[in-house]
Amino acid sequence: KQEVTQIPAALSVPEGENLVLNCSFTDSAIYNLQWFRQDPGKGLTSLLLIQSSQREQTSGRLNASLDKSSGRSTLYIAASQPGDSATYLCAVPGSQGNLIFGKGTKLSVKP
Amino acid sequence: DTAVSQTPKYLVTQMGNDKSIKCEQNLGHDTMYWYKQDSKKFLKIMFSYNNKELIINETVPNRFSPKSPDKAHLNLHINSLELGDSAVYFCASSFARSTDTQYFGPGTRLTVL
């Protein structure tokens, strides 16, 4: 049974720092991995989707990597800003297409 | 031009009542989902429909009944609401199972008193 784990559960950094969020999954037979952002009281915004054949994806200051064989993904945020404060979730598809989520990393970027 | 919309955004009701949450997507997707986010913020699948057919029905009380009148709509009806049903319910949609980005609605915060 696929399980997704995110470390750390919470992270507080000063503005301008580069940071890394970690995601691990137990079953490496995945089609893709998706990173989401959730702001308090809001829905989920898709940030990046990495297909199983890809090693990384970039969008602006965000870079996500995927190592299927080791069951790991990282989300790198460069030059963090207070507006990056949110909960970041990673998810992989289950056998029937539904997403299996980690519990998220709550990021706080202090001005 | 909202991609995935849900109504209502907030729902406050008494125990024992029956309520419905509606979801619509205008992306032309053929698969739609309901997820539940509990008080600890953990998101978990409840149901999935592909072309109006139920394909996932996780361990959810049968008080919860999804209905898909067409590909663009997936509604969630809940009977005999209980305190433990309080959560945020998210609708999502995608083109194909497993391989495509899922797009989420804004969520419906259900509070059962």
Chai-1 contact restraints between the chains, C-beta under 6 A:
chainA,res_idxA,chainB,res_idxB,connection_type,confidence,min_distance_angstrom,max_distance_angstrom,comment,restraint_id
A,Y31,B,S98,contact,1.0,0.0,6.0,A-B,restraint_1
A,Y31,B,T99,contact,1.0,0.0,6.0,A-B,restraint_2
A,G43,B,F104,contact,1.0,0.0,6.0,A-B,restraint_3
A,G43,B,G105,contact,1.0,0.0,6.0,A-B,restraint_4
A,G43,B,P106,contact,1.0,0.0,6.0,A-B,restraint_5
A,G43,B,G107,contact,1.0,0.0,6.0,A-B,restraint_6
A,L44,B,F104,contact,1.0,0.0,6.0,A-B,restraint_7
A,S46,B,T101,contact,1.0,0.0,6.0,A-B,restraint_8
A,L49,B,T101,contact,1.0,0.0,6.0,A-B,restraint_9
A,P93,B,S98,contact,1.0,0.0,6.0,A-B,restraint_10
A,Q96,B,I55,contact,1.0,0.0,6.0,A-B,restraint_11
A,Q96,B,I56,contact,1.0,0.0,6.0,A-B,restraint_12
A,G97,B,R97,contact,1.0,0.0,6.0,A-B,restraint_13
A,G97,B,S98,contact,1.0,0.0,6.0,A-B,restraint_14
A,N98,B,I45,contact,1.0,0.0,6.0,A-B,restraint_15
A,N98,B,S48,contact,1.0,0.0,6.0,A-B,restraint_16
A,N98,B,I56,contact,1.0,0.0,6.0,A-B,restraint_17
A,L99,B,Q102,contact,1.0,0.0,6.0,A-B,restraint_18
A,F101,B,L43,contact,1.0,0.0,6.0,A-B,restraint_19
A,K103,B,F42,contact,1.0,0.0,6.0,A-B,restraint_20
